[in-house]
Amino acid sequence: MRIFAWIFCALFLLLASKSSAAASAEVENLRMWPAPDHTRVVFDISKPVTHSLFMLPNPERVVIDIPNIYMGVSPPEPGASDPFLRRIRFASHNKRRDLRIVLDLKRPVRPKSFLLKPNRNYGYRLVVDLYGPEEPQASKKSAPKPPVSKPSVSKPSTSPKPLASKPPTPKPRKRTTRKLRKVVVAIDPGHGGEDPGALGRLGTKEKDVVLAIGRKLKALLNRKRGIRAILVRDGDYYISLKKRMQIARNRKADLFVSIHADAFRNPLVYGSSVYVLSPRGASSEAAKWLADKENSADLVGGVSLDDKDDLLASVLLDLSQTATLDASINLGAEVLGELKKLGKTHKKRVQRAGFVVLKSPDIPSILVETAFISNPDEERRLRSRRHQQRVAKAILTGISRYLKNNAPRDTVLAARK
């Protein structure tokens, strides 16, 4: 009888331990995405969890406590170029039911963490962003007060009155010549980091192809006199749609060119396209589908719900933005005309759709779909460096043709007319 009792107890404990393990969540994968201003650490988890996060000094480190979970992978080593992260380590406690993860840092950070729900590419994710400390605001120095002088009692003067003199002749004013500036073109390679964008059948990632084209376009534009090109994204990291616009505005961009290589349900769809913002909705079913797909990038790339504001939820351009939209259409038409020389385009005219990155009210903005990566032939071309250069040259020529008659007045290009 005792033997059966022991067997029953052993089976009960075994089943209890299995059910406990089954109830626990698992860290299934871990990724790091260093960017110029922050590092993102992403934990793929099997189910939603609660967590707490705090910092410890000397040495600087971020501590993440997650109950009822276990680490199913070994943390990778951060790259030497990572601006913030030195090492990731972990330990289980509370009878191996809870997990503590420690991020050893190179310098102080401002951490931010949030949980992301599953989407088309990933399951549940716990995201930890490490930002540099905020810049201390320069204290406004109050202007020195003039010394308070004691009131003096004036005595009657006994000296003779001075002879009346002619007023001094005013000196001629020097003409101040305003310094001419370069036209600033912001190039925005789409997606990046957690968000690979569209995927081709050969495994080609949109984020890699468009970054390669963007870098080539930047190099070509910077060889032109009177033009300065900047890259909104210059590495494998994700930037929210809102921040892409902010970067362009902070760099005082005159033009905004977003580069993509998207996909469609039908692999036979082919050809490049150019889009501008639509005040009334998409100009075709494909345009709407692509816009919905691109605008959901924040869900894939990972943006905290706290970051949502009126800009992302606002209505499209109002009447005051008509001039910017007209300029965007003209710019798009020039670029599309050059892309036609590379092969058949998806549409003969500039398309319209509600892309979030095109919503800047005062910067002419276009989105270039260089090809459909879902088309096997176009995917092979996009993988070719030679074809990437040809696409970059076509966009360059289109921009140059537009600026020939539309350069801002205070620029070198406008003065050359």
DODRENPA-420136 format. One line per field, with one value per residue (C-alpha): y, z negated, x negated; residue number from 0; chain. Coordinates in pm, 1 decimal. Each point is the difference from the previous one (the first is absolute). Example, Ala and Ser with C-alpha at 12.3 -4.5 7.8 and 13.67 -1.06 7.14 Angstrom:
2
y: (-450.0/344.0)
z: (-780.0/66.0)
x: (-1230.0/-137.0)
k: (0/1)
c: (A/A)
END
This chain:
417
y: (0.0/231.3/-63.3/116.2/305.5/87.9/-48.6/216.6/277.6/-14.0/22.5/286.6/196.5/-68.3/120.0/301.7/101.2/-40.1/202.5/267.3/12.0/9.5/291.3/195.6/227.5/-38.5/247.3/-155.2/244.0/317.4/270.1/328.3/297.1/276.9/337.2/336.9/130.6/-318.4/-377.4/-223.9/-338.6/-229.9/-313.6/-238.2/-158.6/-284.2/180.8/341.7/72.7/266.8/151.8/262.8/204.2/204.9/129.8/-54.2/213.0/-78.2/-165.5/122.8/-271.7/-53.2/-279.2/-168.1/-235.2/-229.1/-247.5/-343.9/-25.4/-177.0/83.3/-232.8/152.4/116.4/380.5/106.6/231.2/366.1/140.5/210.9/297.4/-8.8/345.0/-115.6/-375.5/-189.5/-340.8/-185.7/-251.4/-174.1/-218.6/-202.3/20.1/-87.8/-370.8/84.5/140.8/365.6/164.1/296.4/147.1/249.2/234.6/114.1/345.9/203.7/324.2/132.6/-37.6/81.5/-338.5/-48.9/-333.4/-119.5/-316.6/-47.1/-221.2/-253.4/119.9/-151.3/-48.1/-59.1/-134.9/174.2/219.5/180.6/303.0/194.4/321.5/157.4/373.5/233.9/237.2/313.3/303.8/246.6/310.6/301.6/224.3/333.1/263.5/311.8/311.1/204.5/285.2/345.1/152.7/219.3/349.2/247.7/297.8/296.3/356.8/210.4/332.8/300.1/6.2/304.2/-110.9/170.4/-167.0/-211.8/121.8/-180.4/-268.4/-169.6/-347.3/-280.6/-139.9/-358.4/-270.2/-205.4/-340.2/-309.1/-239.1/-336.1/-279.4/-301.8/-319.2/-251.9/-352.3/-347.2/-179.9/-271.8/-331.6/-249.9/-361.4/-243.9/-371.2/-172.2/-256.4/-126.0/-189.1/-200.6/82.4/-173.7/135.2/-218.3/-330.6/-151.6/-369.4/-10.0/145.3/356.5/250.2/331.4/184.2/-106.6/80.3/347.3/91.1/-94.0/213.6/285.9/5.6/2.4/283.8/200.8/-35.9/108.7/302.5/119.0/14.3/261.3/362.8/170.3/-319.1/-167.1/-341.1/-158.4/-350.8/-28.4/-362.5/-102.5/-343.5/-304.7/149.1/108.8/360.4/73.8/165.3/310.5/28.9/-33.1/319.6/167.3/-83.4/154.2/314.0/27.8/-17.7/274.8/-219.0/159.3/-335.1/-337.7/-321.9/-328.2/-312.6/-337.1/-330.6/-144.5/-311.7/-85.6/-305.3/-79.5/-87.9/102.0/367.3/191.6/345.4/305.5/264.6/344.8/110.3/329.9/60.3/-22.2/244.7/-222.8/-358.4/-242.2/25.5/-377.6/-325.6/-75.6/349.2/-47.4/-344.1/128.2/302.9/-214.7/-231.5/276.9/188.3/-314.2/-0.9/148.9/-311.3/-219.3/223.9/51.9/330.4/51.5/106.9/291.4/147.5/51.8/360.8/220.5/-2.3/-371.8/13.3/328.8/53.8/35.0/323.9/294.5/285.9/184.1/-283.9/13.4/158.4/-275.6/-269.7/161.2/11.1/-366.2/-94.2/188.2/-164.0/-342.1/47.6/78.3/-304.3/-229.0/124.0/-113.6/-334.0/-70.8/-5.6/-301.1/-212.3/-22.5/180.8/-128.0/307.3/269.8/287.5/100.3/-188.0/131.4/-174.3/86.0/-82.3/137.5/97.7/233.8/210.5/279.2/323.3/206.1/-242.9/-136.9/-375.9/-308.2/-374.0/-205.3/-366.3/-108.4/-338.1/-283.7/-230.3/-263.8/-31.4/-253.4/185.8/336.1/-154.1/-123.9/347.4/165.1/-225.5/129.9/288.3/114.5/27.2/173.9/261.8/44.3/57.3/251.7/186.1/12.5/155.3/241.2/117.4/46.8/209.8/207.5/68.0/111.2/232.0/162.2/203.3/-40.4/57.4/206.8/368.4/21.9/-286.7/-30.8/-177.9/282.2/257.4/-188.1/59.1)
z: (0.0/-87.2/341.4/175.1/-226.2/91.1/370.1/-25.6/-177.8/256.7/289.5/-169.1/-54.3/357.1/142.8/-230.4/110.2/367.1/-40.5/-184.7/280.8/255.8/-182.7/7.1/288.2/192.0/143.4/345.8/164.2/-70.4/244.5/-25.8/238.6/-69.1/155.2/-15.8/-288.5/-172.9/-24.8/21.3/-175.2/103.6/-186.9/194.8/-261.4/28.9/-181.5/-156.0/-327.5/-263.9/-78.4/-210.1/99.7/-209.2/14.7/-222.2/-4.6/-46.4/244.8/206.6/82.1/80.6/-186.3/137.1/-224.3/168.6/-205.9/119.8/297.6/91.6/237.9/298.6/182.8/-80.0/29.1/288.6/-52.0/90.2/279.3/-85.5/179.0/-216.7/-162.7/-326.0/-56.5/-134.9/-93.8/-72.1/-285.4/-184.3/-297.6/-110.3/-357.8/-210.0/75.0/363.4/59.3/37.6/216.9/-56.7/305.8/-44.1/276.1/-78.1/143.3/138.0/-127.8/-165.0/197.2/-11.2/33.6/135.2/19.4/143.4/116.2/363.2/117.4/282.9/361.4/342.1/-69.4/-372.6/-308.9/-337.1/-56.7/-300.6/124.8/-199.6/155.1/-141.8/70.5/-91.4/-293.3/83.4/87.5/-289.2/112.8/5.4/-283.7/125.5/-129.7/-91.6/156.9/-248.9/-140.0/62.4/-308.3/-196.2/-5.9/-269.1/115.9/39.0/-58.9/296.4/-76.5/223.5/246.8/16.6/313.9/329.7/224.2/278.7/355.8/205.8/213.9/314.5/-52.8/104.3/345.4/-23.8/125.2/294.4/-111.5/119.6/202.6/-173.5/253.3/-118.2/19.7/241.0/-128.0/148.7/67.3/-264.3/119.3/-268.5/119.7/-205.7/54.5/-132.2/-281.2/-183.4/-315.8/-131.9/315.3/306.2/232.0/289.6/60.0/336.7/81.4/1.3/-351.4/109.3/-266.8/103.9/-280.2/139.8/364.3/-63.5/-233.3/274.1/254.9/-249.5/-67.6/372.3/53.0/-280.7/152.9/342.1/-135.1/-207.4/315.1/140.8/-62.9/-222.0/-142.6/-336.5/-58.4/-340.3/-89.3/-245.0/-70.0/51.9/-161.0/-95.6/-265.8/-9.0/-4.8/-62.6/278.7/-211.3/-76.8/367.6/67.7/-303.7/113.1/340.8/-159.7/-251.4/287.1/180.5/300.6/316.0/150.9/-152.1/200.2/-161.2/173.5/-7.1/187.4/-97.7/71.2/107.0/-33.6/369.0/83.1/363.3/-96.7/113.9/66.9/-196.1/-130.3/-155.4/-265.4/-154.1/-283.7/89.7/-164.3/81.6/-3.4/214.0/378.4/47.0/-190.2/12.0/-128.8/-297.5/-72.9/8.8/-216.1/-263.7/2.8/-30.7/-266.4/-214.4/-11.5/-351.0/-119.6/142.5/-78.2/-351.4/-126.1/-345.9/-10.3/-215.3/308.7/186.7/35.4/211.4/287.4/72.7/-52.3/179.1/316.0/332.3/154.1/-22.0/248.6/-144.1/120.5/363.1/113.3/-162.3/157.5/344.7/-41.2/-105.9/313.3/222.4/-171.7/26.4/369.5/74.8/-194.2/157.4/346.2/-64.4/-148.7/320.3/184.2/-210.4/99.9/-29.8/-293.5/-201.8/79.4/265.1/-239.4/-352.0/-245.0/-319.0/-334.0/-369.9/-90.8/-346.2/93.3/270.9/-239.9/-55.8/59.2/154.8/154.1/348.6/-56.7/220.7/-59.8/267.0/38.5/189.7/93.5/-131.9/-192.2/14.9/375.0/50.3/297.0/-176.8/-318.4/196.1/145.6/-340.5/-131.9/271.4/-102.3/360.1/8.9/-339.1/145.4/304.9/-224.6/-209.9/317.0/125.3/-327.8/6.2/352.3/-92.5/-304.7/206.9/266.8/-264.6/-172.3/330.3/-15.6/-361.9/-217.1/-315.2/47.4/-255.2/149.7/223.9/265.2/17.8/43.1/298.4/212.2)
x: (0.0/-285.7/-154.7/317.1/8.9/-359.2/70.6/311.0/-194.4/-279.4/245.0/182.5/-321.9/-110.3/330.9/-0.1/-349.0/94.1/316.2/-196.5/-257.3/277.3/160.1/-327.1/-86.3/-324.4/-248.0/-26.3/-238.6/-193.7/-108.3/-189.6/23.7/-254.4/90.9/-177.6/212.7/118.0/-29.4/305.5/4.2/286.6/106.6/226.1/226.3/248.5/282.5/71.6/-181.5/-25.9/-337.1/-171.4/-302.5/-242.4/-357.7/-300.4/-319.0/-369.7/-17.2/292.7/252.1/366.6/180.0/314.7/198.3/253.8/204.2/103.0/-236.1/-322.1/-282.3/5.1/-301.2/-349.8/-29.2/-224.5/-295.1/64.4/-215.0/-302.0/158.4/314.5/16.4/162.3/4.6/-301.7/144.0/326.4/18.6/280.7/81.1/303.4/128.0/303.6/-47.9/-84.1/346.8/-102.2/-263.5/-229.5/-172.2/-284.6/-115.3/-354.7/-53.8/-287.3/152.4/316.4/323.5/371.3/172.7/350.0/182.6/330.6/175.7/104.6/283.2/-44.0/4.5/-61.6/-373.4/-37.8/174.2/-2.9/-305.4/-141.9/-192.1/-259.3/-132.5/-316.4/-29.9/-281.6/55.8/194.7/-205.8/10.2/179.2/-224.4/98.8/112.6/-236.1/180.6/-141.3/-204.3/196.5/-141.6/-160.5/231.5/-144.2/72.8/201.2/-231.4/100.3/-103.2/-160.5/43.6/-283.7/-220.8/-185.9/82.9/259.2/-154.8/34.9/265.7/-162.8/126.5/152.5/-239.0/60.9/130.3/-233.9/125.7/132.5/-179.5/210.4/20.3/-3.7/193.3/-201.8/146.4/53.0/19.2/326.2/45.3/144.8/106.6/-21.3/205.1/-73.6/311.9/28.4/-312.5/-88.8/294.0/195.5/-151.2/268.6/106.7/-178.5/-82.6/9.1/-380.8/-6.0/-72.6/102.2/147.1/-183.0/-340.6/74.1/140.3/-286.7/-248.4/188.9/30.1/-374.1/-74.7/247.2/-154.7/-347.3/127.8/188.3/-295.3/-212.3/236.4/-82.1/254.3/155.4/-52.4/158.0/62.1/113.8/286.5/-101.5/-361.9/-14.2/202.5/226.9/361.7/122.0/366.2/196.8/45.5/-370.6/-97.5/193.6/-154.7/-353.3/66.7/143.1/-285.7/-250.1/196.9/74.9/139.4/103.3/89.4/-46.2/108.4/-133.7/177.8/18.8/331.5/200.0/351.8/223.7/-44.9/-364.7/59.9/39.7/-308.2/-141.1/-106.9/240.2/-13.2/248.0/101.3/240.7/365.9/241.0/298.0/-123.1/-195.2/10.4/17.7/53.0/-373.0/-79.4/231.6/-142.3/-356.9/80.5/169.6/-300.6/-258.2/195.1/10.3/-381.6/5.0/183.5/-275.3/-296.7/132.9/137.9/142.0/362.6/-115.9/-166.4/325.6/103.0/219.0/-252.7/42.9/375.2/58.5/198.7/-178.9/-113.3/235.9/33.4/-300.5/-224.7/106.1/-327.0/-205.9/216.0/-31.7/-378.1/1.4/193.9/-246.0/-297.0/164.0/72.9/-366.1/-124.0/260.5/-100.5/-357.4/105.6/195.7/-332.2/-109.1/299.7/374.6/154.1/292.1/210.0/-45.8/71.3/-95.0/220.5/161.6/40.1/3.7/-359.8/-80.4/-357.7/133.9/206.3/-251.8/195.2/-279.0/-252.7/71.0/-3.7/16.1/-16.5/-177.1/89.5/-309.3/152.6/213.4/-227.8/275.4/-62.8/-284.4/-153.4/5.3/-140.5/-302.3/-53.7/29.4/-275.3/-234.9/-228.0/-5.3/378.7/3.5/-235.5/224.2/302.8/-194.6/-108.4/358.9/119.5/-295.1/85.4/365.0/-92.8/-244.0/262.4/248.0/-249.3/-93.0/321.7/107.2/-307.1/70.8/-84.1/-282.3/-200.4/-302.1/206.8/256.0/-278.6/-142.1/311.2)
k: (0/1/2/3/4/5/6/7/8/9/10/11/12/13/14/15/16/17/18/19/20/21/22/23/24/25/26/27/28/29/30/31/32/33/34/35/36/37/38/39/40/41/42/43/44/45/46/47/48/49/50/51/52/53/54/55/56/57/58/59/60/61/62/63/64/65/66/67/68/69/70/71/72/73/74/75/76/77/78/79/80/81/82/83/84/85/86/87/88/89/90/91/92/93/94/95/96/97/98/99/100/101/102/103/104/105/106/107/108/109/110/111/112/113/114/115/116/117/118/119/120/121/122/123/124/125/126/127/128/129/130/131/132/133/134/135/136/137/138/139/140/141/142/143/144/145/146/147/148/149/150/151/152/153/154/155/156/157/158/159/160/161/162/163/164/165/166/167/168/169/170/171/172/173/174/175/176/177/178/179/180/181/182/183/184/185/186/187/188/189/190/191/192/193/194/195/196/197/198/199/200/201/202/203/204/205/206/207/208/209/210/211/212/213/214/215/216/217/218/219/220/221/222/223/224/225/226/227/228/229/230/231/232/233/234/235/236/237/238/239/240/241/242/243/244/245/246/247/248/249/250/251/252/253/254/255/256/257/258/259/260/261/262/263/264/265/266/267/268/269/270/271/272/273/274/275/276/277/278/279/280/281/282/283/284/285/286/287/288/289/290/291/292/293/294/295/296/297/298/299/300/301/302/303/304/305/306/307/308/309/310/311/312/313/314/315/316/317/318/319/320/321/322/323/324/325/326/327/328/329/330/331/332/333/334/335/336/337/338/339/340/341/342/343/344/345/346/347/348/349/350/351/352/353/354/355/356/357/358/359/360/361/362/363/364/365/366/367/368/369/370/371/372/373/374/375/376/377/378/379/380/381/382/383/384/385/386/387/388/389/390/391/392/393/394/395/396/397/398/399/400/401/402/403/404/405/406/407/408/409/410/411/412/413/414/415/416)
c: (A/A/A/A/A/A/A/A/A/A/A/A/A/A/A/A/A/A/A/A/A/A/A/A/A/A/A/A/A/A/A/A/A/A/A/A/A/A/A/A/A/A/A/A/A/A/A/A/A/A/A/A/A/A/A/A/A/A/A/A/A/A/A/A/A/A/A/A/A/A/A/A/A/A/A/A/A/A/A/A/A/A/A/A/A/A/A/A/A/A/A/A/A/A/A/A/A/A/A/A/A/A/A/A/A/A/A/A/A/A/A/A/A/A/A/A/A/A/A/A/A/A/A/A/A/A/A/A/A/A/A/A/A/A/A/A/A/A/A/A/A/A/A/A/A/A/A/A/A/A/A/A/A/A/A/A/A/A/A/A/A/A/A/A/A/A/A/A/A/A/A/A/A/A/A/A/A/A/A/A/A/A/A/A/A/A/A/A/A/A/A/A/A/A/A/A/A/A/A/A/A/A/A/A/A/A/A/A/A/A/A/A/A/A/A/A/A/A/A/A/A/A/A/A/A/A/A/A/A/A/A/A/A/A/A/A/A/A/A/A/A/A/A/A/A/A/A/A/A/A/A/A/A/A/A/A/A/A/A/A/A/A/A/A/A/A/A/A/A/A/A/A/A/A/A/A/A/A/A/A/A/A/A/A/A/A/A/A/A/A/A/A/A/A/A/A/A/A/A/A/A/A/A/A/A/A/A/A/A/A/A/A/A/A/A/A/A/A/A/A/A/A/A/A/A/A/A/A/A/A/A/A/A/A/A/A/A/A/A/A/A/A/A/A/A/A/A/A/A/A/A/A/A/A/A/A/A/A/A/A/A/A/A/A/A/A/A/A/A/A/A/A/A/A/A/A/A/A/A/A/A/A/A/A/A/A/A/A/A/A/A/A/A/A/A/A/A/A/A/A/A/A/A/A/A/A/A/A/A/A/A/A/A/A/A/A/A)
END
